[in-house]
């Protein structure tokens, strides 16, 4: 059925497809959501200075996002499946705006931590709803490319958010930058409300909301009760190292090279700009080559970049840190359709929630752990070795899941 739909779809221009504008609505929301989530990273150094934080506290401030994700991942998947991705997205994004306003008013570490927790808890729930909506917005044959487009708009958001937040911070303070971020997210909510609706084609594997079924019909095994599905948690954990590294780039530049936050914002802008091009490319490779094959390719690029960042040269660090930006977003976007393929589309909301647990664990453990390693060792090298090892683990897990799927499909 996918092949038939793909052949028919090739004769219709992309912007004339019935699912084009719903897809645009959801990826514009994603862009607005990521303007703050990724764009705030160059502001870590000014926040550390303003609130007099040590590196361990900075790691906790970054890593609290992981706790929020752990708490919210599975309920978010259930919420999106039960009530529909659109309704879940709008409600949770409004609360995320409120969290950013709380953070903007913080006067000390504790207040900043509470504001960050509220923001990230509801951001994670909105993000899971957005990922589910992206998959549901298009026919199955276009899902890899849809996630690639989603990733490109994430890059675009970060590309806009980093310099925007840096300029506002230099001019009037980091607090005002978060007020602006909240306003931009509200604009994204309007786009999703006006444009998004799920694709109604015959090849959809899941529905926006559950259908009524015959109670006498035997039920299939739940995704939550499928052991192999939980391998996606470990896989996403390994691929989520990039979020920890990019959050700490402004600190590494300041500590190692004495560079300002403007340089950190420039690196992020370069990397995210490149991602606008490369995210759809990796999505196309995923659709053509295979879900886990592209993850193996991306993990190889991760290893090269992490090792490259250890070279004690300023421009080498800038180049590889920039590459990490777009490779990381590309990888995280392609893990989700790989999970759908692994579970054969049983429930997009459920597998998205399960997979997002890996992000939550990584975003708490890694920034906190890397900050702690920096404080006790006096260098960032130990943490960079850890994330390089996790990239190797990502390659091995992707290879195992590829072989498992090949064996299943052969039977």
C-alpha angles and dihedrals in degrees: 000000000000091000092051091049092047092052091049091045093055090066092057123070114247094243090051094056113112089235097049100091095042087053091049090051093053097044092048087054088050091052092052091046092052095046086079102028095055099016093064094064097091086054092065093090095051090046090051090052096043095049096035095237129171122224093262091054090047089051090052092048089054095038096051084083087070092056089049090051093048091052095043107033101086096035088049091054091049092045093052091047095046102043103020131265095263097055092043091049096051097046096046094043091056090055089047088058089053091052092054090052090053091051091049089059095050116128099178143020096272094051091046090051093052093047092047091049094053092045095048096042092058094035089058092049091048091047093053090049089049093051091049090048091051092055091044094048096069140041116270096256090061099046098100091051091044090056088047090054088046088054091048090056089048088055090047090052092050091045089056097036099054098056092036093054092043094052093047091046093052091046105042109355140276092276092067090049090063092050087056092047090055091052092051092051089053089057088054090053089056091053092051092048094051102040113022125097129144120262113259099200123135095248098062111127095199137029130232088241128013119272123229108260137193106272090211092058113101111252122233122236113283118246088233089059093049108100096202090057090065090061084076089069091060093043093051090046090059093046093047093069088095091068090058094047096048092047089057098042094097090053093046092050091049095046100040104032105014091239125159129241088258089069091049090051089049092053091050092047091051094048095044092046090054088049091062086068101034101044094068089042092056089044090055090048089051092053093046106032101030141272099263095034091063090048090055089052092049093048089054090054089048092056092050093050096046091051090045091056088061092064105110094231126108099221094042088055091049093051098047093041088054092049091050089061099063096032090054096052091045091052096047092050093051095049090070099058087043088059091049089051092047092054094037093240096296093148124348093196093052097047091044090054092047092049092048090060087074090057091050095051092046095047091054102037100040105049091042092045094045091049090050092048089051092051096049099038101035091226140078093223096092092056092048090054090052094053092046089055090051090053088057089050090052090056093050094048092048090052092050093049091047091056091045091053092046090053092047093049092048090057 
